[in-house]
């Protein structure tokens, strides 16, 4: 029964179309996959007063090392001057550092990213907020093709809080699942498929080895049967008396 199943697998696995399919699946298993990542940001606006420092929370879920990746913060509400439409970047993280050439000059000295990039925290910190900072801020990660927006409201009548605990809650509000994400199948989903593929290959390999051994045994037995008459004929010739 096992040999019959192995023979059936052998015929399937080694057909041309199936071989091509298996090669594609093999590469899909070993290609690093980005699995269903989401960019999480608060859905409620963040309200601050002029002159305050603020953090626009944003993180990748699940954890994802963004230290060596590109992270872009921009102002989608701003219209670039000139005939060419371009993105107004607030902060650009590229090659493990700030890319000043792509950023708006007013934000070069006032923005920085979170220190938790290795764990997917891509929150933006803005120092000395002004009324011009009022509006939407968009975070975009090209490697994952995901983005999220945070609304910053700069209120001149905002009363600055004094306690450290309340201030921390004000600049780092709780995350809510308002995300846009994309990605492939996670690696743990492909591992069972890969395991089944290895088991099938092992079964076919055992079948091929046994088949070769059986063929070798049959060839040797056939050879011995063919050689026996030759030995007998030679013996008979030797027994005949010479005339």
C-alpha positions as protocol buffer text, in pm:
chain_id: "A"
residue {
  index: 1
  type: UNK
  ca { x: 0 y: 0 z: 0 }
}
residue {
  index: 2
  type: UNK
  ca { x: 281 y: 237 z: 92 }
}
residue {
  index: 3
  type: UNK
  ca { x: 475 y: 152 z: -223 }
}
residue {
  index: 4
  type: UNK
  ca { x: 164 y: 208 z: -435 }
}
residue {
  index: 5
  type: UNK
  ca { x: 112 y: 551 z: -279 }
}
residue {
  index: 6
  type: UNK
  ca { x: 481 y: 633 z: -330 }
}
residue {
  index: 7
  type: UNK
  ca { x: 459 y: 525 z: -693 }
}
residue {
  index: 8
  type: UNK
  ca { x: 157 y: 748 z: -741 }
}
residue {
  index: 9
  type: UNK
  ca { x: 342 y: 1042 z: -585 }
}
residue {
  index: 10
  type: UNK
  ca { x: 643 y: 967 z: -804 }
}
residue {
  index: 11
  type: UNK
  ca { x: 432 y: 991 z: -1119 }
}
residue {
  index: 12
  type: UNK
  ca { x: 272 y: 1316 z: -1002 }
}
residue {
  index: 13
  type: UNK
  ca { x: 583 y: 1490 z: -870 }
}
residue {
  index: 14
  type: UNK
  ca { x: 803 y: 1421 z: -1169 }
}
residue {
  index: 15
  type: UNK
  ca { x: 568 y: 1532 z: -1444 }
}
residue {
  index: 16
  type: UNK
  ca { x: 681 y: 1851 z: -1617 }
}
residue {
  index: 17
  type: UNK
  ca { x: 389 y: 2073 z: -1515 }
}
residue {
  index: 18
  type: UNK
  ca { x: 402 y: 1955 z: -1155 }
}
residue {
  index: 19
  type: UNK
  ca { x: 777 y: 2012 z: -1134 }
}
residue {
  index: 20
  type: UNK
  ca { x: 732 y: 2370 z: -1245 }
}
residue {
  index: 21
  type: UNK
  ca { x: 457 y: 2423 z: -990 }
}
residue {
  index: 22
  type: UNK
  ca { x: 670 y: 2276 z: -710 }
}
residue {
  index: 23
  type: UNK
  ca { x: 963 y: 2498 z: -800 }
}
residue {
  index: 24
  type: UNK
  ca { x: 740 y: 2806 z: -780 }
}
residue {
  index: 25
  type: UNK
  ca { x: 601 y: 2692 z: -444 }
}
residue {
  index: 26
  type: UNK
  ca { x: 953 y: 2630 z: -317 }
}
residue {
  index: 27
  type: UNK
  ca { x: 1055 y: 2987 z: -393 }
}
residue {
  index: 28
  type: UNK
  ca { x: 735 y: 3120 z: -239 }
}
residue {
  index: 29
  type: UNK
  ca { x: 811 y: 2934 z: 83 }
}
residue {
  index: 30
  type: UNK
  ca { x: 1162 y: 3069 z: 117 }
}
residue {
  index: 31
  type: UNK
  ca { x: 1099 y: 3425 z: -4 }
}
residue {
  index: 32
  type: UNK
  ca { x: 1071 y: 3653 z: 301 }
}
residue {
  index: 33
  type: UNK
  ca { x: 705 y: 3738 z: 334 }
}
residue {
  index: 34
  type: UNK
  ca { x: 557 y: 4042 z: 492 }
}
residue {
  index: 35
  type: UNK
  ca { x: 253 y: 3910 z: 668 }
}
residue {
  index: 36
  type: UNK
  ca { x: -63 y: 4119 z: 708 }
}
residue {
  index: 37
  type: UNK
  ca { x: 103 y: 4418 z: 871 }
}
residue {
  index: 38
  type: UNK
  ca { x: -106 y: 4711 z: 983 }
}
residue {
  index: 39
  type: UNK
  ca { x: -21 y: 5067 z: 1070 }
}
residue {
  index: 40
  type: UNK
  ca { x: -207 y: 5165 z: 1384 }
}
residue {
  index: 41
  type: UNK
  ca { x: -279 y: 5528 z: 1472 }
}
residue {
  index: 42
  type: UNK
  ca { x: -535 y: 5704 z: 1694 }
}
residue {
  index: 43
  type: UNK
  ca { x: -869 y: 5782 z: 1533 }
}
residue {
  index: 44
  type: UNK
  ca { x: -939 y: 6084 z: 1754 }
}
residue {
  index: 45
  type: UNK
  ca { x: -761 y: 6418 z: 1692 }
}
residue {
  index: 46
  type: UNK
  ca { x: -469 y: 6519 z: 1906 }
}
residue {
  index: 47
  type: UNK
  ca { x: -520 y: 6863 z: 2058 }
}
residue {
  index: 48
  type: UNK
  ca { x: -226 y: 7077 z: 2170 }
}
residue {
  index: 49
  type: UNK
  ca { x: -148 y: 7441 z: 2223 }
}
residue {
  index: 50
  type: UNK
  ca { x: 109 y: 7659 z: 2043 }
}
residue {
  index: 51
  type: UNK
  ca { x: 460 y: 7606 z: 2174 }
}
residue {
  index: 52
  type: UNK
  ca { x: 391 y: 7255 z: 2304 }
}
residue {
  index: 53
  type: UNK
  ca { x: 577 y: 6940 z: 2209 }
}
residue {
  index: 54
  type: UNK
  ca { x: 360 y: 6660 z: 2075 }
}
residue {
  index: 55
  type: UNK
  ca { x: 391 y: 6297 z: 1971 }
}
residue {
  index: 56
  type: UNK
  ca { x: 182 y: 6164 z: 1682 }
}
residue {
  index: 57
  type: UNK
  ca { x: 149 y: 5795 z: 1774 }
}
residue {
  index: 58
  type: UNK
  ca { x: 187 y: 5539 z: 1499 }
}
residue {
  index: 59
  type: UNK
  ca { x: 317 y: 5184 z: 1508 }
}
residue {
  index: 60
  type: UNK
  ca { x: 338 y: 4871 z: 1295 }
}
residue {
  index: 61
  type: UNK
  ca { x: 148 y: 4566 z: 1414 }
}
residue {
  index: 62
  type: UNK
  ca { x: 282 y: 4304 z: 1459 }
}
residue {
  index: 63
  type: UNK
  ca { x: 630 y: 4419 z: 1563 }
}
residue {
  index: 64
  type: UNK
  ca { x: 847 y: 4502 z: 1263 }
}
residue {
  index: 65
  type: UNK
  ca { x: 1203 y: 4632 z: 1260 }
}
residue {
  index: 66
  type: UNK
  ca { x: 1190 y: 4968 z: 1079 }
}
residue {
  index: 67
  type: UNK
  ca { x: 1543 y: 5075 z: 1169 }
}
residue {
  index: 68
  type: UNK
  ca { x: 1686 y: 5008 z: 821 }
}
residue {
  index: 69
  type: UNK
  ca { x: 1361 y: 5076 z: 631 }
}
residue {
  index: 70
  type: UNK
  ca { x: 1207 y: 5390 z: 484 }
}
residue {
  index: 71
  type: UNK
  ca { x: 952 y: 5578 z: 692 }
}
residue {
  index: 72
  type: UNK
  ca { x: 780 y: 5888 z: 549 }
}
residue {
  index: 73
  type: UNK
  ca { x: 571 y: 6147 z: 733 }
}
residue {
  index: 74
  type: UNK
  ca { x: 399 y: 6403 z: 512 }
}
residue {
  index: 75
  type: UNK
  ca { x: 130 y: 6675 z: 510 }
}
residue {
  index: 76
  type: UNK
  ca { x: -140 y: 6571 z: 259 }
}
residue {
  index: 77
  type: UNK
  ca { x: -337 y: 6892 z: 325 }
}
residue {
  index: 78
  type: UNK
  ca { x: -58 y: 7119 z: 203 }
}
residue {
  index: 79
  type: UNK
  ca { x: -46 y: 7211 z: -163 }
}
residue {
  index: 80
  type: UNK
  ca { x: 303 y: 7236 z: -304 }
}
residue {
  index: 81
  type: UNK
  ca { x: 392 y: 7555 z: -480 }
}
residue {
  index: 82
  type: UNK
  ca { x: 479 y: 7541 z: -849 }
}
residue {
  index: 83
  type: UNK
  ca { x: 342 y: 7341 z: -1143 }
}
residue {
  index: 84
  type: UNK
  ca { x: 482 y: 7009 z: -1024 }
}
residue {
  index: 85
  type: UNK
  ca { x: 280 y: 6811 z: -772 }
}
residue {
  index: 86
  type: UNK
  ca { x: 506 y: 6679 z: -501 }
}
residue {
  index: 87
  type: UNK
  ca { x: 467 y: 6547 z: -152 }
}
residue {
  index: 88
  type: UNK
  ca { x: 540 y: 6782 z: 137 }
}
residue {
  index: 89
  type: UNK
  ca { x: 750 y: 6569 z: 369 }
}
residue {
  index: 90
  type: UNK
  ca { x: 760 y: 6644 z: 739 }
}
residue {
  index: 91
  type: UNK
  ca { x: 1011 y: 6370 z: 816 }
}
residue {
  index: 92
  type: UNK
  ca { x: 1187 y: 6106 z: 605 }
}
residue {
  index: 93
  type: UNK
  ca { x: 1382 y: 5822 z: 761 }
}
residue {
  index: 94
  type: UNK
  ca { x: 1607 y: 5647 z: 511 }
}
residue {
  index: 95
  type: UNK
  ca { x: 1931 y: 5450 z: 541 }
}
residue {
  index: 96
  type: UNK
  ca { x: 1911 y: 5465 z: 922 }
}
residue {
  index: 97
  type: UNK
  ca { x: 1905 y: 5847 z: 933 }
}
residue {
  index: 98
  type: UNK
  ca { x: 1706 y: 6159 z: 851 }
}
residue {
  index: 99
  type: UNK
  ca { x: 1692 y: 6253 z: 482 }
}
residue {
  index: 100
  type: UNK
  ca { x: 1703 y: 6634 z: 504 }
}
residue {
  index: 101
  type: UNK
  ca { x: 1699 y: 6687 z: 128 }
}
residue {
  index: 102
  type: UNK
  ca { x: 1340 y: 6565 z: 99 }
}
residue {
  index: 103
  type: UNK
  ca { x: 1197 y: 6742 z: 403 }
}
residue {
  index: 104
  type: UNK
  ca { x: 1029 y: 7079 z: 441 }
}
residue {
  index: 105
  type: UNK
  ca { x: 1276 y: 7324 z: 588 }
}
residue {
  index: 106
  type: UNK
  ca { x: 1045 y: 7428 z: 870 }
}
residue {
  index: 107
  type: UNK
  ca { x: 1043 y: 7072 z: 1008 }
}
residue {
  index: 108
  type: UNK
  ca { x: 1411 y: 6980 z: 982 }
}
residue {
  index: 109
  type: UNK
  ca { x: 1500 y: 7109 z: 1327 }
}
residue {
  index: 110
  type: UNK
  ca { x: 1166 y: 7035 z: 1493 }
}
residue {
  index: 111
  type: UNK
  ca { x: 1088 y: 6670 z: 1412 }
}
residue {
  index: 112
  type: UNK
  ca { x: 1226 y: 6333 z: 1515 }
}
residue {
  index: 113
  type: UNK
  ca { x: 1112 y: 5971 z: 1520 }
}
residue {
  index: 114
  type: UNK
  ca { x: 1053 y: 5744 z: 1814 }
}
residue {
  index: 115
  type: UNK
  ca { x: 1341 y: 5547 z: 1962 }
}
residue {
  index: 116
  type: UNK
  ca { x: 1140 y: 5227 z: 1922 }
}
residue {
  index: 117
  type: UNK
  ca { x: 1195 y: 5180 z: 1548 }
}
residue {
  index: 118
  type: UNK
  ca { x: 1328 y: 4829 z: 1605 }
}
residue {
  index: 119
  type: UNK
  ca { x: 986 y: 4729 z: 1737 }
}
residue {
  index: 120
  type: UNK
  ca { x: 776 y: 4907 z: 1475 }
}
residue {
  index: 121
  type: UNK
  ca { x: 715 y: 5231 z: 1665 }
}
residue {
  index: 122
  type: UNK
  ca { x: 727 y: 5501 z: 1396 }
}
residue {
  index: 123
  type: UNK
  ca { x: 566 y: 5778 z: 1602 }
}
residue {
  index: 124
  type: UNK
  ca { x: 657 y: 6135 z: 1507 }
}
residue {
  index: 125
  type: UNK
  ca { x: 760 y: 6394 z: 1764 }
}
residue {
  index: 126
  type: UNK
  ca { x: 713 y: 6763 z: 1680 }
}
residue {
  index: 127
  type: UNK
  ca { x: 881 y: 7027 z: 1894 }
}
residue {
  index: 128
  type: UNK
  ca { x: 748 y: 7378 z: 1948 }
}
residue {
  index: 129
  type: UNK
  ca { x: 416 y: 7331 z: 1769 }
}
residue {
  index: 130
  type: UNK
  ca { x: 275 y: 7634 z: 1585 }
}
residue {
  index: 131
  type: UNK
  ca { x: -60 y: 7715 z: 1429 }
}
residue {
  index: 132
  type: UNK
  ca { x: 83 y: 7620 z: 1089 }
}
residue {
  index: 133
  type: UNK
  ca { x: 110 y: 7260 z: 1210 }
}
residue {
  index: 134
  type: UNK
  ca { x: -265 y: 7226 z: 1235 }
}
residue {
  index: 135
  type: UNK
  ca { x: -395 y: 6956 z: 998 }
}
residue {
  index: 136
  type: UNK
  ca { x: -349 y: 6598 z: 887 }
}
residue {
  index: 137
  type: UNK
  ca { x: -19 y: 6409 z: 908 }
}
residue {
  index: 138
  type: UNK
  ca { x: 28 y: 6093 z: 704 }
}
residue {
  index: 139
  type: UNK
  ca { x: 270 y: 5812 z: 785 }
}
residue {
  index: 140
  type: UNK
  ca { x: 366 y: 5583 z: 496 }
}
residue {
  index: 141
  type: UNK
  ca { x: 598 y: 5280 z: 489 }
}
residue {
  index: 142
  type: UNK
  ca { x: 691 y: 5193 z: 127 }
}
residue {
  index: 143
  type: UNK
  ca { x: 829 y: 4847 z: 210 }
}
residue {
  index: 144
  type: UNK
  ca { x: 491 y: 4736 z: 343 }
}
residue {
  index: 145
  type: UNK
  ca { x: 270 y: 4965 z: 129 }
}
residue {
  index: 146
  type: UNK
  ca { x: 72 y: 5070 z: 435 }
}
residue {
  index: 147
  type: UNK
  ca { x: -24 y: 5414 z: 560 }
}
residue {
  index: 148
  type: UNK
  ca { x: -218 y: 5587 z: 837 }
}
residue {
  index: 149
  type: UNK
  ca { x: -317 y: 5942 z: 920 }
}
residue {
  index: 150
  type: UNK
  ca { x: -320 y: 6142 z: 1243 }
}
residue {
  index: 151
  type: UNK
  ca { x: -514 y: 6467 z: 1286 }
}
residue {
  index: 152
  type: UNK
  ca { x: -334 y: 6737 z: 1483 }
}
residue {
  index: 153
  type: UNK
  ca { x: -542 y: 7027 z: 1617 }
}
residue {
  index: 154
  type: UNK
  ca { x: -349 y: 7331 z: 1741 }
}
residue {
  index: 155
  type: UNK
  ca { x: -583 y: 7529 z: 1967 }
}
residue {
  index: 156
  type: UNK
  ca { x: -465 y: 7872 z: 2090 }
}
residue {
  index: 157
  type: UNK
  ca { x: -708 y: 7845 z: 2383 }
}
residue {
  index: 158
  type: UNK
  ca { x: -581 y: 7505 z: 2488 }
}
residue {
  index: 159
  type: UNK
  ca { x: -493 y: 7502 z: 2859 }
}
residue {
  index: 160
  type: UNK
  ca { x: -153 y: 7348 z: 2918 }
}
residue {
  index: 161
  type: UNK
  ca { x: -163 y: 7078 z: 3182 }
}
residue {
  index: 162
  type: UNK
  ca { x: 91 y: 7079 z: 3460 }
}
residue {
  index: 163
  type: UNK
  ca { x: 107 y: 6726 z: 3601 }
}
residue {
  index: 164
  type: UNK
  ca { x: 350 y: 6486 z: 3439 }
}
residue {
  index: 165
  type: UNK
  ca { x: 100 y: 6200 z: 3430 }
}
residue {
  index: 166
  type: UNK
  ca { x: -168 y: 6404 z: 3255 }
}
residue {
  index: 167
  type: UNK
  ca { x: 84 y: 6552 z: 3012 }
}
residue {
  index: 168
  type: UNK
  ca { x: 205 y: 6203 z: 2916 }
}
residue {
  index: 169
  type: UNK
  ca { x: -151 y: 6096 z: 2846 }
}
residue {
  index: 170
  type: UNK
  ca { x: -206 y: 6408 z: 2637 }
}
residue {
  index: 171
  type: UNK
  ca { x: 88 y: 6360 z: 2404 }
}
residue {
  index: 172
  type: UNK
  ca { x: 57 y: 5981 z: 2376 }
}
residue {
  index: 173
  type: UNK
  ca { x: -314 y: 5895 z: 2343 }
}
residue {
  index: 174
  type: UNK
  ca { x: -430 y: 5537 z: 2328 }
}
residue {
  index: 175
  type: UNK
  ca { x: -409 y: 5362 z: 1992 }
}
residue {
  index: 176
  type: UNK
  ca { x: -728 y: 5267 z: 1817 }
}
residue {
  index: 177
  type: UNK
  ca { x: -752 y: 5028 z: 1526 }
}
residue {
  index: 178
  type: UNK
  ca { x: -791 y: 5270 z: 1239 }
}
residue {
  index: 179
  type: UNK
  ca { x: -545 y: 5115 z: 1000 }
}
residue {
  index: 180
  type: UNK
  ca { x: -471 y: 5044 z: 638 }
}
residue {
  index: 181
  type: UNK
  ca { x: -257 y: 4738 z: 582 }
}
residue {
  index: 182
  type: UNK
  ca { x: -151 y: 4493 z: 319 }
}
residue {
  index: 183
  type: UNK
  ca { x: 69 y: 4187 z: 309 }
}
residue {
  index: 184
  type: UNK
  ca { x: 107 y: 3824 z: 211 }
}
residue {
  index: 185
  type: UNK
  ca { x: 45 y: 3501 z: 398 }
}
residue {
  index: 186
  type: UNK
  ca { x: 245 y: 3469 z: 716 }
}
residue {
  index: 187
  type: UNK
  ca { x: 534 y: 3227 z: 727 }
}
residue {
  index: 188
  type: UNK
  ca { x: 376 y: 3004 z: 992 }
}
residue {
  index: 189
  type: UNK
  ca { x: 98 y: 2925 z: 743 }
}
residue {
  index: 190
  type: UNK
  ca { x: 350 y: 2805 z: 484 }
}
residue {
  index: 191
  type: UNK
  ca { x: 549 y: 2586 z: 724 }
}
residue {
  index: 192
  type: UNK
  ca { x: 293 y: 2299 z: 731 }
}
residue {
  index: 193
  type: UNK
  ca { x: 282 y: 2303 z: 351 }
}
residue {
  index: 194
  type: UNK
  ca { x: 661 y: 2286 z: 339 }
}
residue {
  index: 195
  type: UNK
  ca { x: 660 y: 1997 z: 589 }
}
residue {
  index: 196
  type: UNK
  ca { x: 411 y: 1799 z: 379 }
}
residue {
  index: 197
  type: UNK
  ca { x: 623 y: 1870 z: 71 }
}
residue {
  index: 198
  type: UNK
  ca { x: 934 y: 1730 z: 245 }
}
residue {
  index: 199
  type: UNK
  ca { x: 746 y: 1417 z: 357 }
}
residue {
  index: 200
  type: UNK
  ca { x: 627 y: 1355 z: 0 }
}
residue {
  index: 201
  type: UNK
  ca { x: 979 y: 1395 z: -136 }
}
residue {
  index: 202
  type: UNK
  ca { x: 1113 y: 1156 z: 128 }
}
residue {
  index: 203
  type: UNK
  ca { x: 852 y: 894 z: 37 }
}
residue {
  index: 204
  type: UNK
  ca { x: 935 y: 922 z: -331 }
}
residue {
  index: 205
  type: UNK
  ca { x: 1307 y: 899 z: -257 }
}
residue {
  index: 206
  type: UNK
  ca { x: 1257 y: 579 z: -57 }
}
residue {
  index: 207
  type: UNK
  ca { x: 1044 y: 439 z: -339 }
}
residue {
  index: 208
  type: UNK
  ca { x: 1312 y: 518 z: -598 }
}
residue {
  index: 209
  type: UNK
  ca { x: 1585 y: 355 z: -385 }
}
residue {
  index: 210
  type: UNK
  ca { x: 1382 y: 39 z: -337 }
}
residue {
  index: 211
  type: UNK
  ca { x: 1295 y: 28 z: -704 }
}
residue {
  index: 212
  type: UNK
  ca { x: 1659 y: 54 z: -805 }
}
residue {
  index: 213
  type: UNK
  ca { x: 1756 y: -219 z: -561 }
}
residue {
  index: 214
  type: UNK
  ca { x: 1487 y: -451 z: -696 }
}
residue {
  index: 215
  type: UNK
  ca { x: 1596 y: -381 z: -1056 }
}
residue {
  index: 216
  type: UNK
  ca { x: 1959 y: -445 z: -966 }
}
residue {
  index: 217
  type: UNK
  ca { x: 1863 y: -778 z: -804 }
}
residue {
  index: 218
  type: UNK
  ca { x: 1661 y: -887 z: -1106 }
}
residue {
  index: 219
  type: UNK
  ca { x: 1945 y: -799 z: -1343 }
}
residue {
  index: 220
  type: UNK
  ca { x: 2195 y: -1001 z: -1141 }
}
residue {
  index: 221
  type: UNK
  ca { x: 1965 y: -1303 z: -1123 }
}
residue {
  index: 222
  type: UNK
  ca { x: 1903 y: -1289 z: -1497 }
}
residue {
  index: 223
  type: UNK
  ca { x: 2275 y: -1267 z: -1564 }
}
residue {
  index: 224
  type: UNK
  ca { x: 2351 y: -1574 z: -1351 }
}
residue {
  index: 225
  type: UNK
  ca { x: 2080 y: -1777 z: -1528 }
}
residue {
  index: 226
  type: UNK
  ca { x: 2223 y: -1685 z: -1867 }
}
residue {
  index: 227
  type: UNK
  ca { x: 2576 y: -1774 z: -1769 }
}
residue {
  index: 228
  type: UNK
  ca { x: 2490 y: -2121 z: -1630 }
}
residue {
  index: 229
  type: UNK
  ca { x: 2428 y: -2290 z: -1970 }
}
residue {
  index: 230
  type: UNK
  ca { x: 2760 y: -2156 z: -2092 }
}
residue {
  index: 231
  type: UNK
  ca { x: 2942 y: -2323 z: -1804 }
}
residue {
  index: 232
  type: UNK
  ca { x: 2761 y: -2653 z: -1865 }
}
residue {
  index: 233
  type: UNK
  ca { x: 2834 y: -2648 z: -2239 }
}
residue {
  index: 234
  type: UNK
  ca { x: 3200 y: -2580 z: -2174 }
}
residue {
  index: 235
  type: UNK
  ca { x: 3212 y: -2869 z: -1927 }
}
residue {
  index: 236
  type: UNK
  ca { x: 3053 y: -3105 z: -2180 }
}
residue {
  index: 237
  type: UNK
  ca { x: 3303 y: -3001 z: -2444 }
}
residue {
  index: 238
  type: UNK
  ca { x: 3585 y: -3075 z: -2208 }
}
residue {
  index: 239
  type: UNK
  ca { x: 3449 y: -3427 z: -2133 }
}
residue {
  index: 240
  type: UNK
  ca { x: 3434 y: -3530 z: -2503 }
}
residue {
  index: 241
  type: UNK
  ca { x: 3733 y: -3751 z: -2596 }
}
residue {
  index: 242
  type: UNK
  ca { x: 3960 y: -3618 z: -2855 }
}
residue {
  index: 243
  type: UNK
  ca { x: 3968 y: -3809 z: -3181 }
}
